[in-house]
Amino acid sequence: MNDVPIDILVTAKQLSNGHPWYFVKDRPGQNSQRTGSLKVADCVTASAAAPTFFAPWVVPSVGTLVDGGAGVAGNPVYQACVEAFEYTDDYDPAKTVIVSLGTGRFLDRRRPTWLGSWLWWVFGELFRSPGEQQTELVHRHYRAAPFYRIDARLPRDYSLDASGSQLDELEAIGHKLAATLDWPAILDGRDESYLVGPHDVRPEAYCRNVTTGESPRTAATG
């Protein structure tokens, strides 16, 4: 990890005790210096070991790990900000632009009405809620930094093992979302379309409706 030419944070979760791991470079006097000597391939493979889809991965000197998204780091933007702003001297929130890229959200589920549907809703929220929590934490703790949360509002739910025509649909959604982005303006902190602001407390505030093409703020204000 110490040899990576850019600053990087890779997340994983220990299988035996649920301990979250954040693989970063060693910074003498600033962090615990526990992961900089680990191989990037091991860290990334462990982070990608999604339960039921891929087998857990053993990282030498650490243990058996699974996908870092199986817990609070499904959206690791807050962990990345803490590492950058609290454990290095290289980043100043007032001079940093934060960009968090989502993988799409389906917000039009029917309201649960019976036990089975409520259990399914709770199960889904266990995976979805951490992503929104991290967004809110970054916005609260690092208000000096322009913060962009970029996500697509999906027209329907897609399984994690989507294939065939579902992948074609997701690719088309991705292209539509990409066409709305003004990257120079975002990286300069000038763009306001996906800027997380003081009133953007609902998920739809930063999810572009790829079906209608509405901007996030238009969707949020109706």
Legacy VTK file of the C-alpha trace (Angstrom):
# vtk DataFile Version 3.0
C-alpha trace
ASCII
DATASET POLYDATA
POINTS 222 float
0.000 0.000 0.000
2.868 2.380 0.732
3.977 2.167 -2.915
0.680 3.371 -4.409
1.389 6.750 -6.103
-1.859 8.338 -4.863
-3.544 8.424 -1.472
-5.955 5.522 -1.172
-8.284 3.889 1.345
-9.647 0.360 0.883
-12.242 -1.058 3.267
-12.846 -4.615 4.463
-14.509 -6.368 7.392
-12.999 -9.124 9.547
-15.090 -12.277 9.477
-14.324 -13.515 12.983
-15.244 -10.414 14.961
-16.771 -7.885 12.543
-13.844 -5.494 12.996
-13.686 -2.936 10.141
-10.335 -2.529 8.424
-9.222 0.557 6.540
-6.157 -0.193 4.434
-4.101 2.968 3.953
-0.514 4.093 3.722
1.577 4.229 6.879
1.990 7.780 8.163
4.529 7.978 11.018
3.204 9.999 13.901
-0.252 10.286 12.346
-1.872 6.854 12.017
-1.368 3.380 13.471
0.980 2.287 10.640
-0.571 -1.193 10.476
-1.457 -1.618 6.809
1.085 0.142 4.619
3.165 -3.009 4.071
0.200 -5.127 2.945
-0.140 -6.109 -0.711
-2.633 -4.043 -2.677
-3.966 -7.182 -4.386
-4.822 -8.754 -1.019
-6.527 -5.610 0.270
-8.595 -5.122 -2.872
-9.563 -8.804 -3.130
-10.722 -8.803 0.499
-12.716 -5.626 -0.083
-14.453 -7.226 -3.084
-15.324 -10.491 -1.296
-19.076 -9.890 -1.173
-20.737 -12.551 1.023
-22.507 -15.332 -0.940
-20.930 -14.105 -4.189
-17.218 -14.542 -3.431
-15.321 -16.489 -0.807
-13.732 -14.611 2.118
-10.096 -13.658 1.558
-7.191 -14.180 3.922
-4.881 -11.187 4.268
-1.581 -12.232 5.886
-1.067 -10.785 9.383
-4.668 -9.536 9.429
-7.010 -12.525 9.053
-10.017 -13.610 7.020
-11.944 -10.690 5.580
-15.060 -9.967 3.543
-16.483 -7.030 1.594
-16.002 -3.721 3.367
-19.494 -2.724 2.281
-20.999 -5.333 4.633
-21.433 -2.748 7.352
-20.922 0.971 7.794
-18.558 1.379 4.837
-21.017 0.661 2.031
-20.395 4.298 1.168
-16.881 4.934 2.551
-16.839 8.693 1.938
-16.773 9.541 5.647
-13.934 7.108 6.356
-11.967 8.608 3.469
-12.529 12.132 4.784
-11.464 11.201 8.294
-8.276 9.643 6.920
-7.521 12.669 4.736
-8.410 15.452 7.157
-7.539 13.916 10.525
-4.601 11.595 9.804
-2.635 13.575 7.218
-1.410 17.138 6.858
-2.020 17.155 3.116
-5.711 18.072 2.972
-7.570 21.149 4.162
-11.397 20.896 3.979
-11.624 24.487 2.758
-9.324 23.646 -0.160
-10.715 20.181 -0.937
-13.609 19.056 -3.137
-15.305 15.823 -1.995
-17.015 13.655 -4.615
-18.995 10.564 -3.592
-20.147 8.301 -6.439
-23.162 6.081 -5.781
-24.233 2.914 -7.574
-27.891 3.835 -8.064
-30.888 3.919 -5.735
-34.446 2.655 -6.151
-36.657 4.971 -4.092
-40.150 3.947 -5.201
-40.731 0.805 -3.159
-44.236 0.163 -1.910
-44.923 0.970 1.707
-44.679 -2.209 3.858
-48.074 -3.417 5.037
-47.538 -6.914 6.489
-44.879 -8.804 8.413
-43.077 -10.275 5.396
-42.854 -6.949 3.574
-41.613 -5.209 6.736
-38.872 -7.800 7.194
-37.778 -7.283 3.594
-37.780 -3.519 4.121
-35.654 -3.796 7.286
-33.231 -6.150 5.539
-32.830 -3.709 2.672
-32.320 -0.744 4.988
-29.487 -2.539 6.770
-27.555 -2.221 3.509
-28.860 1.159 2.340
-28.856 3.212 5.522
-25.074 3.354 6.090
-24.633 5.084 2.745
-26.973 7.904 3.728
-25.462 8.071 7.200
-21.988 8.618 5.773
-23.283 11.364 3.494
-24.841 13.175 6.435
-21.736 12.785 8.606
-19.468 14.298 5.955
-21.868 17.194 5.443
-22.058 17.882 9.191
-18.395 17.475 10.072
-16.659 19.020 7.059
-18.906 21.885 6.038
-16.001 23.912 4.625
-15.491 21.433 1.777
-17.766 21.484 -1.310
-19.376 18.025 -1.157
-20.953 16.278 -4.141
-23.012 13.116 -3.875
-23.658 11.789 -7.393
-26.163 8.977 -7.799
-28.813 7.755 -10.236
-32.413 7.228 -9.286
-33.211 3.771 -10.648
-36.552 3.006 -12.318
-36.721 -0.413 -10.624
-34.796 -2.652 -8.276
-31.839 -4.623 -9.622
-30.313 -7.708 -8.047
-26.652 -7.743 -7.079
-26.048 -10.525 -9.589
-27.784 -8.705 -12.444
-26.855 -9.996 -15.889
-27.930 -9.861 -19.532
-30.568 -7.246 -20.278
-30.387 -5.879 -16.730
-26.737 -4.996 -17.269
-27.669 -3.286 -20.531
-30.269 -1.219 -18.669
-27.794 -0.266 -15.958
-25.197 0.709 -18.556
-27.727 2.957 -20.288
-28.603 4.576 -16.951
-24.923 5.175 -16.314
-24.468 6.846 -19.686
-27.473 9.107 -19.074
-26.109 10.108 -15.682
-22.620 10.743 -17.063
-24.069 13.050 -19.711
-25.417 15.343 -16.965
-22.066 15.874 -15.238
-19.901 18.953 -15.694
-16.681 17.560 -14.258
-14.559 20.739 -14.572
-17.210 22.661 -12.621
-17.550 19.885 -10.029
-13.812 19.619 -9.434
-13.603 23.406 -9.107
-16.471 23.390 -6.606
-18.616 25.594 -8.878
-21.312 23.118 -9.890
-24.519 23.172 -7.825
-26.465 20.299 -9.384
-25.197 17.592 -7.026
-23.903 19.777 -4.222
-25.073 18.525 -0.827
-26.577 21.632 0.743
-28.148 22.511 4.085
-31.643 21.485 3.000
-30.765 18.346 0.999
-31.716 15.866 3.698
-33.640 13.431 1.505
-31.961 10.800 -0.685
-33.748 12.074 -3.776
-32.032 15.435 -3.321
-28.912 14.081 -4.978
-30.332 11.260 -7.093
-30.893 12.307 -10.690
-34.088 10.894 -12.115
-32.684 9.255 -15.234
-36.169 8.545 -16.552
-37.354 12.156 -16.648
-33.963 13.861 -16.670
-34.920 16.098 -13.744
-32.058 17.676 -11.856
-31.531 16.629 -8.234
-32.751 19.948 -6.850
-35.820 19.959 -9.089
-36.665 16.453 -7.918
-36.170 17.441 -4.285
-38.346 20.549 -4.420
-41.031 19.011 -6.604
LINES 1 223
222 0 1 2 3 4 5 6 7 8 9 10 11 12 13 14 15 16 17 18 19 20 21 22 23 24 25 26 27 28 29 30 31 32 33 34 35 36 37 38 39 40 41 42 43 44 45 46 47 48 49 50 51 52 53 54 55 56 57 58 59 60 61 62 63 64 65 66 67 68 69 70 71 72 73 74 75 76 77 78 79 80 81 82 83 84 85 86 87 88 89 90 91 92 93 94 95 96 97 98 99 100 101 102 103 104 105 106 107 108 109 110 111 112 113 114 115 116 117 118 119 120 121 122 123 124 125 126 127 128 129 130 131 132 133 134 135 136 137 138 139 140 141 142 143 144 145 146 147 148 149 150 151 152 153 154 155 156 157 158 159 160 161 162 163 164 165 166 167 168 169 170 171 172 173 174 175 176 177 178 179 180 181 182 183 184 185 186 187 188 189 190 191 192 193 194 195 196 197 198 199 200 201 202 203 204 205 206 207 208 209 210 211 212 213 214 215 216 217 218 219 220 221
